[in-house]
Amino acid sequence: MPVCRECEDEVDELVKLKVGRRTLKLCEDCADRMREELEIAEESEAVIQDMMGFKGRR
């Protein structure tokens, strides 16, 4: 049985999720949680950059 790298539980199937340059093999629950965290981090970074007047590319 495959083991999730985040919660270390045995699961039937792993999902591949690309985080930065790394590809993680996670269970569906951990993958959903990680996607949400990445979306929140991206949105908060955009808000901070807008507040600071950053006009560069990202």
Backbone as ProteinMPNN parsed JSONL, in Angstrom:
{"seq_chain_A": "MPVCRECEDEVDELVKLKVGRRTLKLCEDCADRMREELEIAEESEAVIQDMMGFKGRR", "coords_chain_A": {"N_chain_A": [[0.847, -1.18, 0.0], [0.56, 2.218, -0.821], [2.106, 5.066, 0.803], [1.241, 8.146, 2.208], [3.122, 11.127, 2.023], [2.742, 13.318, 3.622], [0.837, 12.916, 5.806], [1.504, 10.368, 6.461], [-0.104, 8.099, 6.284], [-1.44, 4.965, 5.187], [-2.758, 4.596, 1.994], [-5.147, 3.994, -0.681], [-4.64, 5.157, -3.14], [-2.358, 7.534, -4.499], [-1.94, 11.054, -5.059], [-0.342, 13.152, -7.354], [1.241, 16.199, -6.74], [2.424, 19.278, -7.697], [4.664, 21.339, -6.114], [6.175, 24.233, -6.083], [9.31, 23.511, -7.211], [9.245, 20.881, -6.658], [7.69, 17.65, -6.774], [5.134, 16.235, -5.071], [3.864, 13.248, -3.605], [0.815, 12.687, -2.478], [-1.987, 11.877, -0.309], [-5.478, 12.168, -1.166], [-6.854, 13.949, 0.596], [-4.762, 15.394, 1.864], [-3.614, 16.536, -0.398], [-5.674, 18.23, -1.286], [-5.779, 19.997, 0.903], [-3.198, 21.106, 0.737], [-3.318, 22.37, -1.761], [-5.212, 24.378, -1.189], [-3.773, 25.859, 0.739], [-1.664, 26.783, -0.845], [-3.056, 28.404, -2.685], [-4.092, 30.376, -0.961], [-1.706, 31.501, -0.009], [-0.684, 32.543, -2.386], [-2.651, 34.446, -3.067], [-2.479, 36.181, -0.854], [0.109, 37.123, -1.145], [-0.174, 38.56, -3.517], [-1.886, 40.593, -2.663], [-0.281, 41.943, -0.792], [1.808, 42.796, -2.48], [0.378, 44.507, -4.16], [-0.424, 46.419, -2.302], [2.039, 47.497, -1.62], [2.73, 48.639, -3.973], [4.064, 47.271, -5.996], [5.146, 46.697, -9.246], [6.275, 44.798, -10.863], [6.979, 41.642, -12.554], [5.509, 38.454, -11.877]], "CA_chain_A": [[0.0, 0.0, 0.0], [1.326, 3.469, -0.839], [2.049, 5.866, 2.027], [1.233, 9.596, 1.991], [4.302, 11.756, 2.602], [2.341, 14.37, 4.56], [0.239, 12.368, 7.019], [2.112, 9.05, 6.636], [-1.124, 7.061, 6.335], [-1.529, 4.108, 4.019], [-3.946, 4.919, 1.199], [-5.292, 3.186, -1.886], [-4.115, 5.856, -4.307], [-1.694, 8.805, -4.226], [-2.109, 12.112, -6.04], [0.884, 13.937, -7.53], [1.003, 17.633, -6.649], [3.66, 20.019, -7.896], [4.818, 22.448, -5.182], [7.444, 24.835, -6.468], [10.031, 22.63, -8.131], [9.104, 19.505, -6.188], [6.434, 16.944, -6.971], [4.834, 15.442, -3.887], [2.832, 12.228, -3.723], [-0.003, 12.853, -1.28], [-3.349, 11.36, -0.366], [-6.413, 13.166, -1.699], [-7.135, 14.954, 1.618], [-3.58, 16.249, 2.028], [-3.445, 17.281, -1.644], [-6.661, 19.318, -1.256], [-5.337, 20.955, 1.908], [-2.012, 21.774, 0.22], [-3.784, 23.279, -2.826], [-5.831, 25.53, -0.536], [-2.706, 26.653, 1.35], [-0.936, 27.457, -1.922], [-3.925, 29.461, -3.209], [-4.142, 31.442, 0.037], [-0.394, 32.159, -0.007], [-0.575, 33.307, -3.632], [-3.537, 35.599, -2.959], [-1.96, 37.125, 0.138], [1.282, 37.757, -1.741], [-0.663, 39.539, -4.484], [-2.43, 41.73, -1.914], [0.857, 42.675, -0.235], [2.499, 43.465, -3.578], [-0.468, 45.617, -4.587], [-0.372, 47.42, -1.253], [3.359, 48.117, -1.665], [2.889, 49.288, -5.262], [4.985, 46.495, -6.819], [4.662, 46.634, -10.62], [7.082, 43.818, -11.591], [6.347, 40.395, -12.972], [5.571, 37.309, -10.975]], "C_chain_A": [[0.894, 1.245, 0.0], [1.1, 4.278, 0.444], [2.136, 7.348, 1.653], [2.447, 10.206, 2.681], [3.956, 12.818, 3.646], [1.842, 13.769, 5.879], [0.758, 10.971, 7.362], [1.085, 7.941, 6.855], [-1.05, 6.218, 5.069], [-2.844, 4.402, 3.304], [-3.99, 4.015, -0.023], [-4.592, 3.82, -3.079], [-3.495, 7.182, -3.88], [-1.925, 9.77, -5.378], [-0.792, 12.872, -6.131], [0.522, 15.411, -7.545], [2.333, 18.345, -6.755], [3.656, 21.247, -6.99], [6.184, 23.058, -5.461], [8.116, 23.974, -7.513], [9.859, 21.162, -7.788], [7.734, 18.948, -6.532], [6.234, 16.03, -5.781], [3.752, 14.421, -4.2], [2.064, 12.214, -2.413], [-1.334, 12.14, -1.443], [-4.277, 12.502, -0.806], [-6.689, 14.283, -0.69], [-5.967, 15.927, 1.779], [-3.349, 17.099, 0.779], [-4.424, 18.458, -1.692], [-6.238, 20.407, -0.276], [-4.141, 21.76, 1.41], [-2.383, 22.758, -0.892], [-4.393, 24.543, -2.221], [-4.774, 26.441, 0.08], [-1.933, 27.423, 0.292], [-1.748, 28.609, -2.514], [-3.97, 30.647, -2.248], [-2.828, 32.214, 0.051], [-0.225, 33.028, -1.246], [-1.426, 34.574, -3.574], [-3.0, 36.632, -1.974], [-0.717, 37.832, -0.385], [0.864, 38.835, -2.737], [-1.191, 40.786, -3.785], [-1.3, 42.587, -1.354], [1.59, 43.435, -1.33], [1.702, 44.655, -4.084], [-0.414, 46.755, -3.578], [0.959, 48.185, -1.292], [3.634, 48.806, -3.005], [3.861, 48.573, -6.179], [4.389, 46.322, -8.211], [5.404, 45.581, -11.455], [6.289, 42.58, -11.962], [6.462, 39.357, -11.888], [4.736, 36.233, -11.515]], "O_chain_A": [[1.874, 1.308, 0.743], [0.05, 4.185, 1.079], [3.002, 7.75, 0.876], [2.764, 9.835, 3.812], [4.8, 13.174, 4.468], [2.372, 14.083, 6.944], [0.476, 10.454, 8.442], [1.369, 6.955, 7.535], [-0.646, 6.7, 4.011], [-3.905, 4.451, 3.926], [-3.007, 3.355, -0.361], [-4.023, 3.126, -3.922], [-4.029, 7.873, -3.012], [-2.087, 9.358, -6.527], [-0.19, 13.2, -5.109], [-0.384, 15.831, -8.266], [3.262, 18.059, -6.0], [2.765, 22.091, -7.08], [7.217, 22.481, -5.124], [7.555, 23.733, -8.582], [10.283, 20.293, -8.549], [6.745, 19.679, -6.575], [7.058, 15.156, -5.511], [2.832, 14.698, -4.969], [2.578, 11.791, -1.377], [-1.76, 11.834, -2.556], [-3.878, 13.667, -0.808], [-6.753, 15.45, -1.076], [-6.166, 17.141, 1.826], [-2.935, 18.253, 0.883], [-4.049, 19.56, -2.093], [-6.326, 21.596, -0.583], [-4.075, 22.968, 1.636], [-1.828, 23.855, -0.96], [-4.122, 25.649, -2.686], [-4.865, 27.663, -0.041], [-1.583, 28.584, 0.5], [-1.197, 29.668, -2.812], [-3.895, 31.797, -2.68], [-2.831, 33.443, 0.116], [0.318, 34.13, -1.163], [-0.98, 35.646, -3.981], [-3.062, 37.833, -2.24], [-0.51, 39.012, -0.101], [1.478, 39.901, -2.795], [-0.974, 41.904, -4.252], [-1.352, 43.815, -1.432], [1.958, 44.594, -1.137], [2.274, 45.698, -4.403], [-0.363, 47.925, -3.959], [0.992, 49.386, -1.025], [4.653, 49.479, -3.159], [4.437, 49.204, -7.065], [3.258, 45.856, -8.349], [5.167, 45.492, -12.659], [5.086, 42.49, -11.714], [7.392, 39.374, -11.082], [4.64, 35.165, -10.911]]}, "name": "protein", "num_of_chains": 1, "seq": "MPVCRECEDEVDELVKLKVGRRTLKLCEDCADRMREELEIAEESEAVIQDMMGFKGRR"}
